[in-house]
Amino acid sequence: MRLPIITLTLLLLAHAPAHAGKTLDQVRQRAQLTCGVSTGVIGFSAADSQGHWNGMDVDICRAIAAAVLNDAAKVKYVPLNAQQRFTALQSGEIDLLSRNTTWTLTRDASLGLHFTAVTYYDGQGFLVQKKLKISSAKQLKNAEICVQSGTTTEKNLGDWFKAQGIKVKPVVFEKFEASIKAFFSGRCQAYTTDASALAFIRSKEAPNPDDYVVLPELISKEPLGPVVRRGDDEWFAIVKWVIFALIEAEEYGITQANLERMKASPDPAIQRLLGGAEDSGKLLGLERDWAARAVKAVGNYGEIFQRNVGSASPLKLPRGANALWNKGGLLYAPPVR
Amino acid sequence: MPAQRWRNLLVQALIAAGLLALLWWLLDATAANMRERGIRSGFDFLLEPAGFGIGESLLPFDSGDSALWALAAGLANTLRVALPAILISTLLGTLVGLGRLSPNLLLRKLCAAYVEALRNVPLLLQLLAWYFIVTDLLPAASKALQLAPHVFLSKSGLSVPWLGGDGGLIDLPQRGAMNISGGAAMTPEYLALLLGLSLYTAAFVAETVRAGIAAVPRGQSEAALALGLTRLQNFRLVLLPQALRGIIPPLTNQHLSLTKNASLAVAIGYPELVSVANTTLNQTGRAAECITLIMAVYLILSLLTAWLSAWLERRNGRWADHS
C-alpha cells in the first residue's frame, strides 16, 4: 500500500508533462528498457536463485530490448505487485508493463493505458480438495474460496456465482504465499486463480498433489498481454509489432536455430519479416533487422511458450487456446507487410 | 500593543492562506496530471455495482451492491474487530500493568515477560503466527467440533446461532455438505486478528497504566494507608483518579494505533476497510480516489476517538478535583 501512495504523490504531483512520443528516444538514450514484471509467477516472470529473470512475460521484454537496442540483456526488471502495476506505468517509472495483466474494458479505457496484444489466453479455474468429491464448480455452494487480492479474479468469482445463483464466501489475501498456505492448511474448500497458475500450484505447492484436483470449468476469459502508456503511438506500435513478429515467425517456421538459414529463404513474406527485401523497420523507427533480432534473442512464440510454460518447463501446460490460428488456437498476428 | 496584535493576526492569516494555496496547488496539479495522462478520475465509481463478494460482513452485502456499500461493509468490519479489541486490550493491559507493580515476584516477572515478548515482535508477524496456529490447529470444516448444540468450531471458524436467517427468528448453524452454514460465524481470520491486536496492544496499555500509577507520588499512598484506608480503597479513591490523568492521553494513542493496525488484516484475509478498498482500487483503477477515501475515514475515526478521549479527560478532571 505504501509504495503506490508515495509514487502517486511524488509523480502525479510533480506536474511534469507526460513524455508523449518520447519513450523510444528515452530507451535508446539510457540504453536500457525498464520493464514492469510480477514479483514472482513461475513461467511468466520469476527470478531464479542467481537473480536472473525468466518467463514468458520476461521474454517479451527481452525481445523488445533486442529489437530496439540490439541487446536482449539491456532490460531493467521492476517487480511490481498487482496494486502497484498501473500506477508505475502511468507515472513513467516503467516503459512497459509485461506482467500477466488481463485486458479488460475498464483498464483499457480509463487508466490512461493501451493494451498492445495478447501473449497468453488464460481463464480462471478452481483447485479443490479431492475428498470433497466435487466434479463441477457449480457444486461449490456455500464453499469458502481462497483468493489473492489485486486481480480480476475476485470480480469473476462474484460475477460467475451470481449468475449461477450460488452463494460462496471469498477469503481474500493480499499475498500469494498467505493465500496458498491458508488453502493447503484446509481453511478453504477451493482455491481460485488463472488456470495457468493452478497447475503449478497443485504440482509444486501442495503437500500431496493427489489430494487436489483442478475442476474442468473456466469461469472467465483472461487475455494477458503487455501494456503501455497512452500518448505514445510510436512506442505502442513497436511493442505490438514485436509481439506480432514473434507469432509470425512461428507461423513461417523461423526458429532461433534456423534464423540465419531462413534469411536466405526465397519466400517474400519471410524476406519482409527478417528485413531482407523491404525495410519494415524504418516504418517503426527501428533498424531493418528488428524482427530477426527479436527471434534471435528469444526464439519464436512457440519456442517461448515451450521453454517457459510448455512441455520443456515444469508447468507442462498444453498449447490449447494459445496455439496458432491454423492449428486450432487463437493466435493470429496481422501480416508484417 | 494593538499594532503588535494586528501584525500577529496578519502573519497568521498569511500563513493560513499560504497553506491553503499549497493544498489547492497539490490538488490541482494532481487533477491536471491525471487528465493529461488520460486517467479517468472522480468518485462516480462509488455508485456502480462493486462486482466482488465479501466473505464475512456485518452489513448484508451482495456483489451487486454499490462500491460505496462495499466500503461501508469494510468499515463495519474494521469496527467489528477494533471495538472489542480496544475493550479486551484495555482490560488485559490494565491487569498486566497492575501485575507489574505487584509485590508478588513471580507475577511481576511474568507480566514483565509478557510485555517484553509482545511489544518487541512486529505485529504483522504476530498476526500471521496466530492465523496459522488457528488454521492449523482447528479441525477441518467437515469434522467440526461441536461445543454445544448448534455451536461449531472448525477451520471455518466459530459458528453460533444468531438472529434472522431464512425462515425464522433464530438462524441455527448446520453441518452442510461442505462446511458449516448458517448462524453467525467468527472466522479464523477474525479470531486471529482480534487475538493478535488485543494481546499486542495490551502490552503497550500495560506500560501506560504502570507509568500512570508510578507517576503518583508515593506519599499519596502512604498517607492514605496511614489514614486507615484499605489497599483497595487506596487504589480506587486515591491512586486511580490521579493516575488516570496521566493514563488517558497515551491510552487514546494506543486505541488509535489499534484501529489503524487493524488494516494489517489484509495479510490474513479479513475483509476490513483497507482490504475492500484495495479490491475496489483494483477493479476500478481509481488509485488516488480510493487512497483519499481510506485516509479520510481513518482521519475521521481518529478525530472521533481523540474527541471522546478529551471528553473523558475533562470528565475525569472534574471528578478528580471534587474527590
Interface residues (C-beta under 8 A of the other chain):
Chain A: M1 P4 I5 L8 L12 L13 A14 H15 A16 P17 A18 A82 Q83 F86 T87 Q90 T106 R107 A109 S110 L111 G112 L132 L140 K141 N142 A143 E144 C146 S149 G150 T151 T152 E154 K155 L157 G158 D159 F161 K162 V168 K169 P170 V171 V172 F173 E174 K175 A178 S179 K181 A182 S185 G186 R187 Q189 R229 R230 G231
Chain B: L26 A29 T30 A32 N33 M34 E36 R37 G38 I39 R40 A50 G51 F52 G53 I54 G55 E56 D62 S63 G64 L128 Y131 F132 T135 D136 A140 A141 K155 S156 G176 A177 M178 N179 S181 T187 P188 E189 S263 V266 A267 I268 G269 P271 V274 S275 N278 T279 L281 N282 Q283 T284 G285 A287 A288 I291
